[in-house]
Amino acid sequence: MNIFEEDKEFIAGTYNRFPVAIVSGKGSLLTDIDGKNYIDMGAGIAVNSFGAADEKWQEAVIQQIKKVQHTSNLYYSEPPARLAHMLCDRTGMKKVFFSNSGAEANECAFKVARKYAADRKGPEYFNIITLKNSFHGRTLTCLSATGQEHYHELFQPLTPGFLHAEANNLDDVKNLIANNKTAAVMIECVQGEGGVVALDADYVKALADFVKANDILLVVDEVQTGNGRSGKLYSYMNFDIQPDVVSTAKGLAGGLPIGATLLGEKVQNVLGAGDNGSTFGGNLVSCAAGVSILERIDENLLSEVRAKSKFLFDEFSNSEGIEAVTGMGLMIGLKTTKPASEVVKKCIEKGVLCLTAKDRIRLLPALNIPMELLEKAAKIIKECCK
């Protein structure tokens, strides 16, 4: 059996894969089973922050594997403590809970919000407001939080207590709060799976001010937008706000599974012993990888991300076959005249790997993608959009 047949025979059919089998890579170039090279404009869906086979990342991972790969959270260990320290120093948050994925990081955020509200106001304050067109993960509760109906259809009944407001409509949030005892409001500053759409800056600031005045937690989902992707360390930093809870994952460990829920001053002590847990959360190898990634997302790199973002926005704006360019940093959506799936197929044929989000092309290249590769990829994408 070849890899395509073996995959079809033995792996659950939950993914509509592209007909490409990747076997190796270096940086932003990937090689398939037939030896064809591709410019990677997806980075494992915003996971491989420094591309494939990054040497500093490899060294951090290998050195930790040689020591011990896992101990459990019954014992103290250096990598998670160091990574948590770095995250708090860089964000002003106070505590970190580690898990394995963005969905688990969001699950922790929901628990924190409900426990905080129950302790302060009563258990009836359990509702969490998210935005329509949002995406927060694939567990049953994260699907309930997701503000897209088609994700709900097959999995009824959903977890109760989640309400969905129109994005960029503060009055809608206020009305929901007035009629429902609310623990928290959760947003993505850029709705990734919703089509790579950034929220309005004035709305984000006004929302943050309103919920703070009403002792309602502000939770920001930074699973896809975080870890340098937006041109700041976390996307909320572009909006001059300070969340109470931040969830992140994807690019934090550069290609290994990790989730992190960052807890601000209000909620730093909400979780006590036994209130949450994760067997693999804070895994030593993943956290060592995270330290290697985070210590290199400095202002020099972030300024490069912003410059590359401007280049792509300029390249695609007013380009034939491209109706709109959305997003932030190196998280860009292209609304194309042709169907997005058709454009992606043509890009693959010409050696560029892109993603989709709803009806748009989605670009999430490695943060350090060389400019010459970015220019080449942009040229090919533009040609395929015509």
LOLUMKOL-761381 format. One line per 10 residues: number of its first residue (from 1); their letters; for each residue x negated, y negated, z negated of C-alpha. Coordinates in steps of 0.5 Angstrom, whole numbers, plus 500, padded with zeros to 3 digits. Layout:
# LOLUMKOL-761381
NUM) a) X/Y/Z  ...
***
This chain:
# LOLUMKOL-761381
1) mnifeedkef) 500/500/500  498/493/501  498/487/496  505/485/500  508/492/499  506/493/492  508/487/490  515/488/493  515/495/490  513/494/483
11) iagtynrfpv) 514/486/481  521/484/480  524/479/485  524/473/482  520/469/486  521/467/493  513/467/495  510/464/501  506/470/505  499/468/503
21) aivsgkgsll) 495/473/498  490/468/494  483/472/492  478/467/491  477/460/490  472/454/488  475/447/486  481/445/491  479/450/496  482/457/496
31) tdidgknyid) 481/463/500  486/469/502  486/476/503  484/475/510  479/470/509  483/464/511  481/457/507  486/453/504  486/446/501  490/447/495
41) mgagiavnsf) 495/441/494  499/445/488  494/447/483  498/453/481  504/448/479  499/443/476  496/448/472  489/448/475  487/441/472  480/442/475
51) gaadekwqea) 481/447/481  479/454/481  473/457/478  471/451/475  464/452/472  465/448/465  471/451/464  469/458/465  463/457/461  468/455/455
61) viqqikkvqh) 472/461/456  466/466/457  463/464/451  469/464/447  471/471/449  464/474/447  465/472/440  472/474/439  479/473/444  484/473/438
71) tsnlyysepp) 485/473/431  492/472/429  495/466/426  494/469/419  487/466/419  483/460/420  479/459/427  475/453/430  478/452/437  485/451/436
81) arlahmlcdr) 483/446/430  479/443/434  484/442/440  489/440/435  484/434/432  483/432/439  490/432/441  492/428/435  486/423/436  488/421/443
91) tgmkkvffsn) 495/420/442  496/418/435  501/424/433  500/427/427  500/435/427  500/440/433  504/447/434  501/452/439  505/457/443  504/460/450
101) sgaeanecaf) 508/456/455  512/449/456  519/453/455  516/455/448  513/448/447  520/445/448  524/451/444  519/448/438  521/441/440  529/443/439
111) kvarkyaadr) 527/446/432  524/440/430  529/435/432  535/439/429  531/441/422  529/433/422  536/431/423  539/436/418  535/435/413  536/427/413
121) kgpeyfniit) 543/427/416  547/434/415  547/440/419  553/437/424  547/433/427  545/438/432  546/435/439  540/434/443  541/429/449  537/430/456
131) lknsfhgrtl) 538/427/463  542/430/469  537/432/474  532/434/468  528/441/468  526/444/461  524/451/462  527/458/463  529/461/456  536/461/455
141) tclsatgqeh) 536/455/450  531/451/455  536/452/461  542/449/457  537/443/456  536/443/463  541/438/466  542/442/473  548/446/474  546/451/478
151) yhelfqpltp) 541/453/473  547/455/469  551/459/473  549/466/472  547/465/465  553/463/461  555/462/455  549/457/454  546/455/448  551/450/445
161) gflhaeannl) 549/443/443  546/440/449  549/434/453  547/431/459  547/423/461  545/420/467  538/418/468  537/410/468  544/409/465  543/407/457
171) ddvknliann) 550/406/457  551/413/458  547/415/453  550/410/448  557/413/449  554/420/448  551/418/441  557/415/439  562/421/440  557/426/438
181) ktaavmiecv) 553/427/432  546/427/435  539/429/433  535/427/439  534/425/446  529/428/451  526/426/457  521/427/462  518/420/465  518/424/472
191) qgeggvvald) 523/429/473  518/434/477  523/440/478  528/435/479  525/432/486  519/428/483  523/422/481  520/417/476  525/414/471  525/406/471
201) adyvkaladf) 520/403/466  526/398/463  530/404/462  525/408/458  523/402/454  530/400/452  532/408/451  526/408/446  528/402/442  535/404/441
211) vkandillvv) 534/411/439  529/409/434  534/403/431  539/409/430  534/414/427  535/419/433  528/422/435  525/421/442  522/427/445  518/427/451
221) devqtgngrs) 517/433/455  510/433/458  509/440/461  508/438/468  507/430/467  501/431/462  494/432/461  492/427/466  497/428/472  500/421/471
231) gklysymnfd) 494/417/471  494/417/464  493/422/459  501/423/458  506/420/462  509/416/457  503/412/456  505/408/462  511/406/459  509/403/452
241) iqpdvvstak) 513/407/448  511/412/442  515/419/442  517/422/436  515/429/439  511/431/445  511/438/449  506/440/454  503/446/457  501/447/464
251) glagglpiga) 494/443/465  492/443/458  488/450/458  486/449/466  489/456/468  490/460/462  497/460/458  498/455/453  504/451/450  503/445/445
261) tllgekvqnv) 508/441/441  505/434/438  509/432/432  509/424/430  509/421/423  517/422/422  517/429/423  509/432/422  512/435/416  519/438/418
271) lgagdngstf) 516/445/419  514/449/413  511/456/413  515/461/416  519/456/420  516/457/427  511/462/429  508/465/435  503/471/436  499/468/441
281) ggnlvscaag) 500/461/440  493/458/439  490/463/442  482/462/441  480/463/449  486/459/451  484/453/446  477/454/448  479/452/455  483/447/453
291) vsileriden) 478/443/449  474/444/455  479/441/459  481/435/455  474/433/453  473/431/461  480/428/462  477/421/460  478/414/463  473/415/469
301) llsevraksk) 477/421/471  484/418/470  482/411/474  480/416/479  487/419/479  490/413/479  486/411/486  487/417/489  495/416/487  495/410/491
311) flfdefsnse) 491/412/497  497/418/498  502/413/496  499/408/502  498/414/507  505/417/506  509/410/506  512/408/513  509/415/516  513/418/521
321) gieavtgmgl) 518/423/518  517/421/511  523/417/508  521/416/501  515/417/497  516/418/489  513/420/483  507/418/479  499/419/479  498/426/482
331) miglkttkpa) 505/428/482  508/426/488  514/427/492  516/426/499  523/426/502  522/428/509  526/428/515  525/435/517  527/441/511  521/441/506
341) sevvkkciek) 521/448/507  519/448/514  514/442/513  511/447/508  511/453/513  507/448/518  502/446/513  500/453/511  499/455/518  494/449/518
351) gvlcltakdr) 491/451/512  494/446/506  498/449/501  504/445/498  510/446/494  517/444/494  522/440/489  529/440/491  529/437/498  522/434/497
361) irllpalnip) 515/436/498  511/436/492  504/435/491  500/437/485  493/437/487  487/438/482  485/432/478  478/432/481  480/434/488  474/431/492
371) mellekaaki) 476/425/497  474/428/503  479/434/502  485/429/500  484/425/506  484/431/510  490/434/507  494/428/507  492/428/515  495/435/516
381) ikecck) 501/433/512  503/427/516  502/431/522  507/437/520  512/432/518  513/428/525
***
